């Protein structure tokens, strides 16, 4: 479809010419401010009026005055020019890597333990950016990546692999551990006895069943089966602090209230999970997105390792 002259979009340059002239009400002064000849300014204003089918200015020997339509047009012009300037500034900031929108995803448990520390360290860089963080399981984050809803995501590598066209940047390896209150009956030993777990309720994220499915010993594997699957383990911290609930997570939470129990090496060897950044092959990312992604890539292990069980 070809736009007719009447349907053509507003020319912001001509709108700016009109706004300057409307403020000065003097062609000579306006032309000087715009670095245009008076004849070029006159043609620009006439073209704008013709495209709008409106008389914006009255011209007489005594000078230039705004028509009633011109008063309304000046208000609209100022709004549009301000928005245009803001849009230009935003796009230039994106081009420089200091502004614009970034959308990325992160697994729920990592989001709870790692994201706050990352954002705190990246706080100054975030000024001027619009950051959209999606917290979901890897399978949902993969769908959002494929549809372009997010630019990249950080998560454990799914058991079934990822779709063709997704590029994987390996970051770290993690092994889950058990989190219990200091007064818990299991808290006395540094290493967990899986057969003792059968006596206590257990909570883990949805990916934990995939993790323990690799343990070859059926009896031992059954000991780790969670009673409750919930990705935001923090919701259970209050309950775990007052009961014998056992939480399984990839990140340690040793505090005055909780201790971490390592899973026996014979089982832990099968529970290693790879953590990676996932992005689309061939998709051009803004400098701002690349900057955030590179920060995550370079700093994940340093931030996560003190809080994760890695062997």
Secondary structure as UniProt FT lines:
FT   TURN            5..7
FT   HELIX           12..24
FT   HELIX           27..34
FT   HELIX           38..52
FT   STRAND          57..60
FT   TURN            61..62
FT   STRAND          63..66
FT   HELIX           68..96
FT   STRAND          100..106
FT   HELIX           108..110
FT   HELIX           111..115
FT   HELIX           116..121
FT   HELIX           123..126
FT   TURN            127..128
FT   STRAND          129..135
FT   HELIX           138..146
FT   TURN            147..148
FT   STRAND          152..156
FT   TURN            159..160
FT   TURN            164..165
FT   STRAND          166..174
FT   STRAND          177..181
FT   TURN            182..183
FT   TURN            185..188
FT   HELIX           194..199
FT   STRAND          202..204
FT   TURN            206..207
FT   HELIX           208..212
FT   TURN            213..214
FT   HELIX           218..223
FT   STRAND          228..229
FT   HELIX           233..236
FT   HELIX           237..240
FT   TURN            241..242
FT   STRAND          246..249
FT   STRAND          258..262
FT   HELIX           265..268
FT   TURN            269..270
FT   STRAND          273..280
FT   TURN            281..282
FT   HELIX           287..305
FT   TURN            306..307
//
